Amino acid sequence: MAALVIAEHDHASLKGATLNTITAAKACGGDVHVLVAGHNAGGAAAAAAQVAGVSKVLHADGAQFAHGLAENIAAQVLALASAYSHILFPATASGKNAAPRVAAKLDVAQVSDITRVDSPDTFERPIYAGNAMATVQSTDAVKVITVRTTGFDAAPATGGSAAVETVSAVADSGKSQFLGSEIAKSDRPELTAAKVIVSGGRALGSSEKFNEVMTPLADKLGAALGASRAAVDAGYAPNDWQVGQTGKIVAPQLYVAAGISGAIQHLAGMKDSKVIVAINKDPEAPIFSVADYGLEADLFAAVPELTKAL
């Protein structure tokens, strides 16, 4: 029995989500292999070989993998699937794009967003926006799994010495093509990888106030900026800052929530944070139910005072 992890990478190095997924794969039992499908991605394959617990790296190289098109990634996985009992993807935008295609072609049920491995065929996953945890058992011969990366510690990036094996790259499927991308540039940490996140809600009232109040605090803490869905929908913050069930799932060391009431959908995205600090003038705000530290105060006074004190 062996597990295959589909690596996310930038062709030169692995993305953090891959390391969490490797930890989940190790919990499934058996050997852990990593597929690096990319274009001139030798650097990423070498990095995967150094990860502790990985016994083999499969390197498929071709221009058709340059932009991670789901159709081509899925085809490459399917070409290798017969050798594996478990196929694991990070539950990221890319993983969620490719995994269902693999599961459908294999005619198996996908096990989505797992947060724990109880046994090789039994897994825990959140349902109802994280308000309940379901234990699910799969009797399929091949388990196709997406891994909620906040549920697993990252595997050590060094200490391993896996062999890198070159595998034949599948041909371009021709079903899709890459036209272009618009990538937001930021000097701040990437939201899902940040150790500290400062988030603001609709109570901030405008994008100008969001920037005026929250940005200095984030600067002092070296934090990434986040926002509730209400703040994003109101135009106070860009979409890629959204934390929650329909945004990004985060679990930083410190999460500061200012002016966020704590709707179920938001809590689903950040309740696994190690330390949660909530600032809200409403004593009944649900955010206080998950906060380690709560301050009942007007954020327009409290946040600048906190920033000044740091």
Secondary structure, 3 states (H helix, E strand, C coil): CEEEEECCECCCCECHHHHHHHHHHHHCCCEEEEEEEECCCHHHHHHHHCCCCCCEEEEEECHHHCCCCHHHHHHHHHHHHHHCCEEEEECCHHHHHHHHHHHHHHCCCEEEEECEEEECCEEEEEECCCCEEEEEECCCCCEEEEECHHHCCCCCCCCCCCEEEECCCCCCCCCCCCCCCCCCCCCCCCHHHCCEEEEECHHHCCHHHHHHHHHHHHHHHCCEEEECHHHHHCCCCCHHHEECCCCECCCCCEEEEECCCCCHHHHHHHCCCCEEEEECCCCCCHHHHCCCEEECCCHHHHHHHHHHHC
